[in-house]
Amino acid sequence: MGVHRAARPGRTRWSAATALVLLALFAGAVGAAPALAATGTYVRLGQFTPGMPGNELVVFPVGEAGDEVRIPAVDYGGLSEYRRIEPGDYVVGIRPAGTDGPPVVTSTLDAMPGSAYTLAAVGPADAPVLTVVPDDLTPPPAGEARLRVFQAFSPDPVDVAGPGGLDLGRAVPVGAAGEYRSVPAGQVDLTVRGAVLPVTVGAGQVVSVVLVDRDGAPAAQVHVDAAGPVVVPPGPVDAGFGPGDGDRVTGVAVLGGFAAVAAATAAWLGRPPRAARRTC
């Protein structure tokens, strides 16, 4: 009595068809993945007006339904934490903290994907203006920091120099910032109108230094905008997205799990078919 093995072609056809369907479904899911990705667009408030009472920043989306984003007030010379928003057009304004009335000062913002902005309140306390300053959070070279200086010290333009006469800004107007410069990590001496202002920066940091007025003399306030090889602004990142943003992260994880299941299933279905046993 011998044993004969015969392949079952029906299963082979079913396996190939099922694998193709799974791959097609997975390809469609991957095609939708960019819509699930976080944008990484950030805004923050800079308070560069001495004597101005606490004012919060409000960010309103233009042409879309959505809640306003509120950024709490900071003291003179302060920079708030970054808050993440969707790319798009916004009306931005400042108003007394804790109120719901219309902003007392407004401006516009065209927020681009992957960009960061400082919305700076500048000018006299009784007539401030709001300016938009682009930020660059690109990491510095190894062992160095990237530094730039905001001018909130004087209504007149100011020159700022770094170590060895490094140009950190020429005739920088109030509310504006000088160029980013890479400097060695450690103590960095800034020179402003003959005054030497030592600041300390760490390797891998992106730093903003705000020049402020302290009894008629310049002083420096250091703010770390980002740190480390992966540049992620500190602070909350949920504003502007709402509860659905967590679902976006979950969606990416689900796609990863689906990919693994699809690959494993396709491999199982595509293996050589088992032979059927029959006895002669």
C-alpha positions as CSV (number, residue, x, y, z in Angstrom):
1,M,0.0,0.0,0.0
2,G,1.6,3.4,-1.0
3,V,0.9,6.9,-0.1
4,H,0.3,9.4,-2.8
5,R,0.4,13.2,-2.3
6,A,-1.7,15.6,-4.4
7,A,-1.5,19.4,-4.2
8,R,-4.7,21.3,-3.5
9,P,-4.7,24.0,-6.2
10,G,-7.9,25.7,-4.7
11,R,-6.0,26.8,-1.7
12,T,-3.1,28.1,-3.7
13,R,-5.5,30.3,-5.7
14,W,-7.2,31.5,-2.5
15,S,-3.9,32.2,-0.9
16,A,-2.7,34.4,-3.8
17,A,-5.9,36.3,-4.0
18,T,-6.1,36.9,-0.3
19,A,-2.5,38.1,-0.2
20,L,-3.2,40.6,-3.0
21,V,-6.3,41.9,-1.2
22,L,-4.3,42.4,2.0
23,L,-1.5,44.2,0.2
24,A,-4.0,46.4,-1.6
25,L,-5.7,47.3,1.7
26,F,-2.3,48.0,3.3
27,A,-1.2,50.2,0.4
28,G,-4.4,52.2,0.8
29,A,-3.7,52.6,4.5
30,V,-0.1,53.7,3.8
31,G,-1.4,56.2,1.3
32,A,-3.5,57.8,4.0
33,A,-0.7,57.9,6.5
34,P,0.5,61.5,5.7
35,A,-2.9,62.8,6.8
36,L,-2.2,61.3,10.2
37,A,1.2,62.8,10.7
38,A,1.8,65.7,13.1
39,T,2.7,69.0,11.4
40,G,5.2,70.4,13.9
41,T,4.2,74.0,13.5
42,Y,4.7,76.1,16.6
43,V,4.0,79.5,18.0
44,R,4.9,81.3,21.2
45,L,4.6,84.7,22.9
46,G,7.4,87.2,23.5
47,Q,6.7,90.0,25.9
48,F,9.1,92.8,25.0
49,T,7.2,95.8,26.3
50,P,8.3,97.1,29.7
51,G,5.5,98.1,32.0
52,M,2.7,96.4,30.1
53,P,0.3,94.5,32.3
54,G,-0.1,90.8,31.8
55,N,-1.5,90.0,28.4
56,E,-2.2,86.6,26.9
57,L,-1.7,85.7,23.2
58,V,-4.8,84.5,21.3
59,V,-4.6,82.7,18.0
60,F,-7.7,82.4,15.8
61,P,-7.9,80.2,12.7
62,V,-9.1,82.0,9.5
63,G,-11.8,80.5,7.3
64,E,-12.1,77.3,9.4
65,A,-14.1,76.2,12.3
66,G,-11.9,75.7,15.4
67,D,-11.2,76.9,18.9
68,E,-8.9,79.8,19.6
69,V,-5.5,78.9,21.1
70,R,-4.6,80.8,24.2
71,I,-1.0,81.3,25.4
72,P,-0.6,82.6,28.9
73,A,1.0,85.9,29.7
74,V,4.7,86.2,30.5
75,D,6.7,88.9,32.2
76,Y,8.8,91.5,30.4
77,G,11.6,89.8,28.6
78,G,9.9,86.5,28.8
79,L,9.2,83.9,26.1
80,S,6.4,81.5,26.6
81,E,6.5,77.8,25.9
82,Y,5.8,76.8,22.3
83,R,2.3,75.7,21.4
84,R,1.6,73.5,18.3
85,I,-1.0,74.6,15.7
86,E,-2.0,73.4,12.3
87,P,-0.5,75.1,9.3
88,G,-2.7,77.8,7.8
89,D,-3.8,81.4,8.2
90,Y,-4.4,83.0,11.6
91,V,-5.4,86.2,13.2
92,V,-3.2,86.7,16.3
93,G,-3.7,89.2,19.1
94,I,-3.0,90.1,22.7
95,R,-5.6,91.0,25.3
96,P,-5.6,91.2,29.1
97,A,-5.1,87.8,30.6
98,G,-8.2,86.0,31.9
99,T,-10.7,88.0,29.8
100,D,-12.8,87.0,26.8
101,G,-13.1,90.3,25.1
102,P,-11.6,91.2,21.7
103,P,-7.9,91.5,21.4
104,V,-6.5,95.0,21.9
105,V,-3.7,94.4,19.3
106,T,-3.9,92.1,16.3
107,S,-1.8,90.9,13.5
108,T,-1.8,88.0,11.0
109,L,0.2,84.8,10.7
110,D,0.7,82.6,7.7
111,A,1.9,79.5,9.6
112,M,3.9,77.1,7.3
113,P,4.3,73.4,8.0
114,G,7.4,72.6,10.0
115,S,8.0,76.2,11.0
116,A,8.2,78.0,14.4
117,Y,7.3,81.6,15.2
118,T,7.7,84.1,18.0
119,L,4.8,86.6,18.2
120,A,6.4,89.6,20.0
121,A,4.6,92.3,21.8
122,V,6.7,95.5,21.4
123,G,6.5,99.2,21.7
124,P,5.2,101.5,24.5
125,A,2.9,99.9,27.0
126,D,0.0,102.2,26.0
127,A,0.4,101.5,22.3
128,P,2.0,98.1,21.8
129,V,2.2,96.3,18.4
130,L,2.5,92.6,17.6
131,T,5.3,91.4,15.3
132,V,5.9,88.0,13.8
133,V,9.5,86.7,14.1
134,P,10.4,83.4,12.3
135,D,12.4,81.0,14.5
136,D,14.9,78.4,13.2
137,L,15.3,75.3,15.4
138,T,17.9,73.6,13.3
139,P,20.4,71.8,15.6
140,P,23.9,73.3,15.9
141,P,27.2,71.5,15.0
142,A,28.5,69.0,17.5
143,G,29.8,70.6,20.7
144,E,28.3,74.0,19.8
145,A,25.1,76.0,20.4
146,R,23.1,78.2,18.1
147,L,22.3,81.6,19.5
148,R,20.4,84.7,18.4
149,V,19.5,87.9,20.3
150,F,16.1,89.6,20.6
151,Q,16.3,93.4,21.2
152,A,13.9,94.5,23.9
153,F,16.3,96.9,25.6
154,S,16.0,100.2,23.7
155,P,13.6,101.9,21.4
156,D,16.7,102.8,19.4
157,P,18.6,100.3,17.2
158,V,21.3,98.3,19.0
159,D,24.5,96.6,17.9
160,V,25.3,93.2,19.5
161,A,28.7,91.5,19.3
162,G,29.8,88.1,20.6
163,P,33.3,86.6,21.3
164,G,36.0,88.0,19.2
165,G,33.7,90.6,17.8
166,L,31.3,88.1,16.3
167,D,28.4,90.0,14.7
168,L,25.2,89.0,16.4
169,G,23.2,91.9,15.1
170,R,23.8,95.4,13.6
171,A,21.3,98.1,14.3
172,V,18.7,95.6,15.6
173,P,15.4,97.5,16.1
174,V,13.3,96.9,19.1
175,G,11.2,93.7,18.8
176,A,13.5,92.2,16.2
177,A,16.2,89.6,16.4
178,G,19.7,89.3,15.1
179,E,21.0,86.4,13.0
180,Y,21.6,82.9,14.4
181,R,25.2,82.2,15.0
182,S,27.0,79.0,16.1
183,V,29.1,79.5,19.2
184,P,31.2,77.1,21.4
185,A,29.3,75.6,24.3
186,G,30.0,77.3,27.7
187,Q,30.2,81.0,28.6
188,V,29.6,83.5,25.8
189,D,30.2,87.2,26.4
190,L,27.9,89.5,24.6
191,T,28.8,93.2,24.2
192,V,26.0,95.8,24.0
193,R,26.8,99.5,24.1
194,G,30.1,98.8,26.0
195,A,28.5,96.5,28.5
196,V,29.7,92.9,28.6
197,L,26.9,90.4,29.4
198,P,28.1,86.8,30.1
199,V,25.6,84.0,29.2
200,T,26.0,80.3,29.4
201,V,24.9,77.9,26.6
202,G,25.0,74.1,26.4
203,A,26.1,71.9,23.5
204,G,23.3,71.0,21.2
205,Q,21.1,73.9,22.4
206,V,19.2,76.5,20.3
207,V,19.1,79.6,22.4
208,S,17.3,82.9,22.3
209,V,18.8,85.7,24.4
210,V,16.4,88.6,25.1
211,L,18.1,92.0,25.9
212,V,16.1,93.9,28.4
213,D,16.3,97.2,30.3
214,R,17.4,97.0,33.9
215,D,17.5,100.5,35.4
216,G,18.8,102.0,32.1
217,A,21.4,99.3,31.6
218,P,21.2,96.3,29.3
219,A,20.7,92.8,30.8
220,A,20.4,89.4,29.1
221,Q,17.7,86.8,29.7
222,V,18.5,83.3,28.3
223,H,15.8,81.0,26.9
224,V,16.5,77.5,25.6
225,D,14.3,77.0,22.5
226,A,15.4,73.5,21.8
227,A,18.1,71.0,22.9
228,G,19.5,67.7,21.8
229,P,20.0,66.0,18.5
230,V,16.3,65.7,17.9
231,V,15.0,69.3,18.0
232,V,11.6,69.4,19.6
233,P,10.4,72.7,21.2
234,P,9.7,72.2,24.9
235,G,6.2,72.7,26.4
236,P,2.7,71.5,25.5
237,V,2.0,70.4,22.0
238,D,-1.7,69.7,22.1
239,A,-3.1,73.2,21.4
240,G,-4.7,73.7,18.0
241,F,-5.3,70.0,17.5
242,G,-7.8,69.2,20.2
243,P,-8.7,65.7,21.4
244,G,-8.3,64.2,18.0
245,D,-4.6,64.6,17.9
246,G,-4.1,61.7,20.2
247,D,-6.1,59.7,17.7
248,R,-3.5,60.7,15.0
249,V,-0.7,59.1,17.0
250,T,-2.8,56.1,17.7
251,G,-3.6,55.8,14.0
252,V,0.1,55.6,13.1
253,A,0.5,52.9,15.6
254,V,-2.5,51.0,14.3
255,L,-1.0,51.2,10.8
256,G,2.2,49.8,12.0
257,G,0.3,46.9,13.6
258,F,-1.7,46.4,10.5
259,A,1.5,46.3,8.4
260,A,2.9,43.5,10.6
261,V,-0.3,41.5,10.5
262,A,-0.6,41.9,6.7
263,A,3.0,40.8,6.2
264,A,2.7,37.8,8.5
265,T,-0.6,36.7,6.9
266,A,0.8,37.1,3.4
267,A,3.8,35.1,4.3
268,W,1.6,32.3,5.8
269,L,-0.7,32.3,2.8
270,G,2.1,32.3,0.3
271,R,4.0,29.3,1.7
272,P,4.0,26.1,-0.3
273,P,0.7,24.2,0.0
274,R,0.6,21.1,2.1
275,A,0.0,17.9,0.2
276,A,-3.1,15.9,0.7
277,R,-2.7,12.3,1.8
278,R,-4.6,9.5,0.2
279,T,-4.1,5.8,0.5
280,C,-3.9,3.6,-2.5
